[in-house]
Amino acid sequence: MPMRNLHEVSAIIESLEKSNPSNAYNLIKTVEKESRCEFGANNVEFYSRPKLIQSLINIGNKYVSDEKILEHVVRI
C-alpha cells in the first residue's frame, strides 16, 4: 500500500500540533503506519524537513500524558 499524499500526512501532523482533535490517537496511529510504508525518493524529502521534526516534538510535548500517542510519535 503506497503512502498517502505527503500533503495529507503533513496536514494530519499539523492538526495534531495545533488543535486537540478528539481522534488524536487514531490520527497519530495513521501517520505512524503510513511512515512505515515504502514511498520512494519522497522519503528523504519528507523526513529531512526540520519543521516536521519540530512538529513531532511539539506533538510529543502536547500529549505527554498519553502514553499511547507518545509511543506512535516515537515510532515515526
N, CA, C and O atoms as a MOPAC input file, in Angstrom:
PM7 MOZYME 1SCF
protein

 N      0.84400 1    -1.16000 1     0.00000 1
 C      0.00000 1     0.00000 1     0.00000 1
 C      0.89800 1     1.23400 1     0.00000 1
 O      1.72200 1     1.37900 1     0.90300 1
 N      0.76600 1     2.13100 1    -0.98600 1
 C      1.61700 1     3.30800 1    -1.04000 1
 C      1.21900 1     4.32800 1     0.01900 1
 O      0.06800 1     4.38600 1     0.45200 1
 N      2.19100 1     5.12100 1     0.42000 1
 C      1.91200 1     6.15100 1     1.41400 1
 C      0.93700 1     7.16300 1     0.85000 1
 O      0.95500 1     7.46900 1    -0.34300 1
 N      0.08500 1     7.67800 1     1.72100 1
 C     -0.84100 1     8.72400 1     1.32700 1
 C     -0.06000 1     9.91200 1     0.77600 1
 O      1.16000 1     9.99800 1     0.91600 1
 N     -0.76800 1    10.78700 1     0.17200 1
 C     -0.19100 1    12.01500 1    -0.31800 1
 C      0.58000 1    12.68600 1     0.82600 1
 O      0.06000 1    12.80400 1     1.93500 1
 N      1.78800 1    13.11500 1     0.56400 1
 C      2.61900 1    13.73300 1     1.60000 1
 C      1.95700 1    14.95900 1     2.20800 1
 O      2.12600 1    15.23800 1     3.39500 1
 N      1.20600 1    15.68600 1     1.39900 1
 C      0.50000 1    16.86100 1     1.91200 1
 C     -0.58500 1    16.44600 1     2.90500 1
 O     -0.81900 1    17.13700 1     3.89700 1
 N     -1.23700 1    15.33100 1     2.64100 1
 C     -2.27800 1    14.83100 1     3.54100 1
 C     -1.67300 1    14.43400 1     4.89100 1
 O     -2.22700 1    14.76000 1     5.94100 1
 N     -0.55000 1    13.73900 1     4.86100 1
 C      0.10800 1    13.33600 1     6.09600 1
 C      0.60800 1    14.57400 1     6.84500 1
 O      0.49600 1    14.64000 1     8.06900 1
 N      1.15000 1    15.53700 1     6.13500 1
 C      1.59300 1    16.77800 1     6.76000 1
 C      0.42100 1    17.52200 1     7.40100 1
 O      0.57100 1    18.10900 1     8.47200 1
 N     -0.73700 1    17.49900 1     6.75300 1
 C     -1.93200 1    18.15300 1     7.30400 1
 C     -2.37900 1    17.47200 1     8.59400 1
 O     -2.81100 1    18.14200 1     9.53100 1
 N     -2.27700 1    16.15000 1     8.64600 1
 C     -2.62900 1    15.42100 1     9.86900 1
 C     -1.68600 1    15.83200 1    10.99300 1
 O     -2.12800 1    16.09100 1    12.11200 1
 N     -0.39700 1    15.89100 1    10.70300 1
 C      0.59500 1    16.28000 1    11.71000 1
 C      0.30600 1    17.69500 1    12.20100 1
 O      0.36400 1    17.96200 1    13.40200 1
 N     -0.00400 1    18.59800 1    11.27500 1
 C     -0.30100 1    19.97800 1    11.66000 1
 C     -1.55000 1    20.05600 1    12.53500 1
 O     -1.58600 1    20.82700 1    13.49500 1
 N     -2.57200 1    19.26800 1    12.21400 1
 C     -3.79000 1    19.30700 1    13.02900 1
 C     -3.52700 1    18.78700 1    14.43700 1
 O     -4.10300 1    19.28700 1    15.40400 1
 N     -2.66600 1    17.79200 1    14.55400 1
 C     -2.31500 1    17.27200 1    15.88100 1
 C     -1.52700 1    18.29300 1    16.68500 1
 O     -1.66800 1    18.38300 1    17.90400 1
 N     -0.71000 1    19.04800 1    16.00200 1
 C      0.12400 1    20.03400 1    16.68100 1
 C     -0.68100 1    21.25400 1    17.11700 1
 O     -0.45200 1    21.78900 1    18.20200 1
 N     -1.61800 1    21.69800 1    16.28600 1
 C     -2.28200 1    22.98000 1    16.52600 1
 C     -3.65500 1    22.88500 1    17.16700 1
 O     -4.18000 1    23.89800 1    17.62900 1
 N     -4.24900 1    21.71000 1    17.20800 1
 C     -5.57500 1    21.58900 1    17.80200 1
 C     -5.61500 1    20.35800 1    18.69400 1
 O     -4.61000 1    19.66400 1    18.85200 1
 N     -6.74300 1    20.09800 1    19.25800 1
 C     -6.92900 1    18.93200 1    20.11500 1
 C     -8.02700 1    18.04800 1    19.51600 1
 O     -9.12900 1    17.97700 1    20.06000 1
 N     -7.73600 1    17.38700 1    18.41700 1
 C     -8.78000 1    16.57000 1    17.80900 1
 C     -9.20100 1    15.43100 1    18.72600 1
 O     -8.38200 1    14.86000 1    19.44600 1
 N    -10.48300 1    15.11100 1    18.68900 1
 C    -10.99100 1    14.04000 1    19.55400 1
 C    -10.42400 1    12.68700 1    19.14300 1
 O    -10.39400 1    11.75400 1    19.94500 1
 N     -9.98000 1    12.58100 1    17.91100 1
 C     -9.43400 1    11.32200 1    17.41400 1
 C     -7.91100 1    11.38500 1    17.26900 1
 O     -7.35600 1    10.81400 1    16.33000 1
 N     -7.23100 1    12.07600 1    18.19400 1
 C     -5.77900 1    12.26400 1    18.11100 1
 C     -5.03600 1    10.93800 1    18.03500 1
 O     -4.08100 1    10.80200 1    17.27000 1
 N     -5.46400 1     9.97200 1    18.81500 1
 C     -4.78000 1     8.67400 1    18.79800 1
 C     -4.87200 1     8.02900 1    17.42100 1
 O     -3.87300 1     7.53700 1    16.89600 1
 N     -6.05300 1     8.02900 1    16.84100 1
 C     -6.21900 1     7.42800 1    15.51200 1
 C     -5.41200 1     8.16500 1    14.45500 1
 O     -4.87000 1     7.54600 1    13.53900 1
 N     -5.33100 1     9.48400 1    14.58000 1
 C     -4.56300 1    10.26500 1    13.60700 1
 C     -3.07400 1     9.96100 1    13.70000 1
 O     -2.43300 1     9.72800 1    12.67500 1
 N     -2.50800 1     9.95800 1    14.90800 1
 C     -1.06700 1     9.69600 1    15.02900 1
 C     -0.75800 1     8.25200 1    14.65600 1
 O      0.31400 1     7.96300 1    14.12500 1
 N     -1.68600 1     7.34900 1    14.93000 1
 C     -1.50700 1     5.95900 1    14.53600 1
 C     -1.46400 1     5.84700 1    13.00900 1
 O     -0.67500 1     5.07500 1    12.46300 1
 N     -2.30400 1     6.61000 1    12.33000 1
 C     -2.31300 1     6.62600 1    10.86600 1
 C     -0.99400 1     7.15500 1    10.32000 1
 O     -0.43900 1     6.59100 1     9.37700 1
 N     -0.49100 1     8.24000 1    10.91000 1
 C      0.78000 1     8.81800 1    10.46100 1
 C      1.91100 1     7.81400 1    10.67700 1
 O      2.74900 1     7.62100 1     9.79700 1
 N      1.93200 1     7.18200 1    11.83500 1
 C      2.98400 1     6.20300 1    12.12600 1
 C      2.92300 1     5.03200 1    11.15200 1
 O      3.95100 1     4.58100 1    10.64700 1
 N      1.73100 1     4.55100 1    10.89500 1
 C      1.56300 1     3.43400 1     9.95600 1
 C      2.01800 1     3.83600 1     8.55700 1
 O      2.72300 1     3.08400 1     7.88400 1
 N      1.61400 1     5.01200 1     8.13300 1
 C      1.99500 1     5.48500 1     6.80300 1
 C      3.50100 1     5.71600 1     6.70600 1
 O      4.08800 1     5.53600 1     5.63900 1
 N      4.12500 1     6.11200 1     7.80600 1
 C      5.56600 1     6.37800 1     7.77300 1
 C      6.37000 1     5.10800 1     7.53700 1
 O      7.52100 1     5.17600 1     7.10500 1
 N      5.78000 1     3.95100 1     7.81500 1
 C      6.47600 1     2.68200 1     7.59200 1
 C      6.31100 1     2.17600 1     6.16000 1
 O      6.98400 1     1.22500 1     5.76100 1
 N      5.43500 1     2.79300 1     5.39200 1
 C      5.21000 1     2.36400 1     4.00400 1
 C      6.36300 1     2.85200 1     3.12700 1
 O      6.99400 1     3.87500 1     3.39500 1
 N      6.60000 1     2.10500 1     2.10800 1
 C      7.62700 1     2.46900 1     1.13100 1
 C      7.06300 1     3.56600 1     0.24700 1
 O      6.03000 1     3.37200 1    -0.39500 1
 N      7.72400 1     4.71400 1     0.20200 1
 C      7.24300 1     5.74300 1    -0.70400 1
 C      8.36600 1     6.42300 1    -1.46800 1
 O      8.26200 1     7.59900 1    -1.81800 1
 N      9.41600 1     5.70200 1    -1.72100 1
 C     10.45200 1     6.12000 1    -2.64700 1
 C     11.26300 1     7.33000 1    -2.23300 1
 O     11.52300 1     7.54600 1    -1.04900 1
 N     11.66200 1     8.11800 1    -3.22400 1
 C     12.55200 1     9.25000 1    -3.00500 1
 C     11.92400 1    10.31000 1    -2.12200 1
 O     12.64000 1    11.08200 1    -1.48300 1
 N     10.59800 1    10.36400 1    -2.07400 1
 C      9.94000 1    11.35300 1    -1.22400 1
 C     10.25100 1    11.12200 1     0.24600 1
 O     10.10200 1    12.03200 1     1.06100 1
 N     10.67600 1     9.92500 1     0.58800 1
 C     11.01800 1     9.57900 1     1.96100 1
 C     12.07000 1    10.54800 1     2.50500 1
 O     11.89400 1    11.11500 1     3.58300 1
 N     13.13900 1    10.73300 1     1.77600 1
 C     14.22600 1    11.60800 1     2.21800 1
 C     13.72700 1    13.03900 1     2.32100 1
 O     14.02000 1    13.73300 1     3.29500 1
 N     12.98100 1    13.48100 1     1.33100 1
 C     12.44500 1    14.84200 1     1.32200 1
 C     11.53200 1    15.07400 1     2.52600 1
 O     11.61300 1    16.11100 1     3.18400 1
 N     10.67700 1    14.11800 1     2.80200 1
 C      9.69300 1    14.24800 1     3.87200 1
 C     10.36900 1    14.31100 1     5.23700 1
 O     10.06600 1    15.20000 1     6.03300 1
 N     11.27000 1    13.39000 1     5.51600 1
 C     11.88900 1    13.30600 1     6.83900 1
 C     13.06100 1    14.25500 1     7.05100 1
 O     13.54600 1    14.38000 1     8.17500 1
 N     13.52500 1    14.91700 1     6.01600 1
 C     14.64000 1    15.84700 1     6.18200 1
 C     14.15600 1    17.27400 1     6.44100 1
 O     14.96700 1    18.19600 1     6.52200 1
 N     12.86400 1    17.45800 1     6.57000 1
 C     12.32100 1    18.78900 1     6.84500 1
 C     12.38200 1    19.08300 1     8.34200 1
 O     11.76000 1    18.37900 1     9.13800 1
 N     13.12300 1    20.11100 1     8.72600 1
 C     13.22200 1    20.45300 1    10.15700 1
 C     11.85700 1    20.75800 1    10.78000 1
 O     11.63400 1    20.47300 1    11.95600 1
 N     10.95200 1    21.33300 1     9.99700 1
 C      9.62300 1    21.66200 1    10.52700 1
 C      8.88100 1    20.39500 1    10.95100 1
 O      8.16300 1    20.41000 1    11.95100 1
 N      9.04400 1    19.30600 1    10.21000 1
 C      8.39300 1    18.04600 1    10.56500 1
 C      8.91000 1    17.54700 1    11.90100 1
 O      8.12500 1    17.15400 1    12.76400 1
 N     10.21100 1    17.55900 1    12.08000 1
 C     10.80900 1    17.08800 1    13.32700 1
 C     10.32500 1    17.94500 1    14.49000 1
 O      9.97000 1    17.42000 1    15.54500 1
 N     10.31100 1    19.26700 1    14.30100 1
 C      9.83600 1    20.15300 1    15.36100 1
 C      8.35900 1    19.90500 1    15.66400 1
 O      7.95100 1    19.95200 1    16.82400 1
 N      7.56400 1    19.64400 1    14.64200 1
 C      6.14400 1    19.34900 1    14.84900 1
 C      5.96500 1    18.08000 1    15.66800 1
 O      5.11900 1    18.03400 1    16.56200 1
 N      6.74700 1    17.05600 1    15.37600 1
 C      6.66200 1    15.80800 1    16.13900 1
 C      7.06300 1    16.03200 1    17.60200 1
 O      6.45400 1    15.46400 1    18.50800 1
 N      8.08500 1    16.85700 1    17.82600 1
 C      8.48300 1    17.18900 1    19.19600 1
 C      7.34100 1    17.92500 1    19.90100 1
 O      7.03100 1    17.64100 1    21.05800 1
 N      6.72400 1    18.86900 1    19.19700 1
 C      5.61500 1    19.62400 1    19.77800 1
 C      4.43700 1    18.71100 1    20.11500 1
 O      3.80800 1    18.86500 1    21.16200 1
 N      4.14200 1    17.76700 1    19.23400 1
 C      3.06000 1    16.81800 1    19.48600 1
 C      3.39100 1    15.97100 1    20.71000 1
 O      2.53400 1    15.74800 1    21.56500 1
 N      4.63300 1    15.50200 1    20.79300 1
 C      5.04700 1    14.72300 1    21.95600 1
 C      4.88800 1    15.50200 1    23.24700 1
 O      4.42300 1    14.96300 1    24.25100 1
 N      5.27800 1    16.77900 1    23.22200 1
 C      5.12800 1    17.62500 1    24.41300 1
 C      3.66000 1    17.88600 1    24.73800 1
 O      3.27500 1    17.92800 1    25.90600 1
 N      2.85600 1    18.05900 1    23.71400 1
 C      1.43300 1    18.35200 1    23.90100 1
 C      0.69300 1    17.16700 1    24.51800 1
 O     -0.17100 1    17.34600 1    25.37700 1
 N      1.03200 1    15.96800 1    24.08200 1
 C      0.34200 1    14.76100 1    24.53600 1
 C      1.22200 1    13.94800 1    25.48900 1
 O      1.16000 1    12.71800 1    25.49500 1
 N      2.02800 1    14.62100 1    26.28100 1
 C      2.99200 1    13.96200 1    27.15300 1
 C      2.33000 1    12.99100 1    28.13700 1
 O      2.96800 1    12.02800 1    28.56400 1
 N      1.09900 1    13.21800 1    28.49500 1
 C      0.43400 1    12.33300 1    29.46100 1
 C     -0.27100 1    11.14400 1    28.80100 1
 O     -0.83500 1    10.29600 1    29.49200 1
 N     -0.23900 1    11.08100 1    27.47700 1
 C     -0.90000 1     9.98600 1    26.76300 1
 C      0.16100 1     9.04300 1    26.19700 1
 O      0.73000 1     9.30000 1    25.13600 1
 N      0.41500 1     7.96500 1    26.90500 1
 C      1.48000 1     7.03500 1    26.51000 1
 C      1.25100 1     6.39900 1    25.14400 1
 O      2.20900 1     6.14000 1    24.41600 1
 N      0.00500 1     6.14800 1    24.79100 1
 C     -0.28700 1     5.52500 1    23.50000 1
 C      0.10000 1     6.44700 1    22.34800 1
 O      0.67200 1     6.00300 1    21.35300 1
 N     -0.21700 1     7.73100 1    22.49000 1
 C      0.15800 1     8.68300 1    21.44900 1
 C      1.66800 1     8.84300 1    21.39900 1
 O      2.25600 1     8.85000 1    20.31700 1
 N      2.29900 1     8.97000 1    22.55400 1
 C      3.76100 1     9.12200 1    22.60000 1
 C      4.47200 1     7.94600 1    21.93900 1
 O      5.47000 1     8.12900 1    21.24200 1
 N      3.96300 1     6.76200 1    22.15500 1
 C      4.57400 1     5.57600 1    21.54700 1
 C      4.59100 1     5.69300 1    20.02200 1
 O      5.59600 1     5.36800 1    19.38800 1
 N      3.51200 1     6.14300 1    19.44500 1
 C      3.44600 1     6.28400 1    17.98100 1
 C      4.29800 1     7.45700 1    17.48100 1
 O      4.88200 1     7.38600 1    16.39900 1
 N      4.36800 1     8.52600 1    18.26300 1
 C      5.23500 1     9.65300 1    17.87500 1
 C      6.68000 1     9.19200 1    17.79400 1
 O      7.39200 1     9.53200 1    16.84800 1
 N      7.11700 1     8.41900 1    18.78000 1
 C      8.49500 1     7.92800 1    18.80100 1
 C      8.74500 1     6.98200 1    17.62400 1
 O      9.83800 1     6.99500 1    17.05600 1
 N      7.78300 1     6.18200 1    17.25400 1
 C      7.95400 1     5.23200 1    16.14500 1
 C      8.09700 1     5.92700 1    14.79100 1
 O      8.71100 1     5.38400 1    13.87200 1
 N      7.53100 1     7.12100 1    14.67300 1
 C      7.60100 1     7.81900 1    13.38800 1
 C      9.05000 1     8.15200 1    13.11400 1
 O      9.36300 1     8.74600 1    12.08200 1

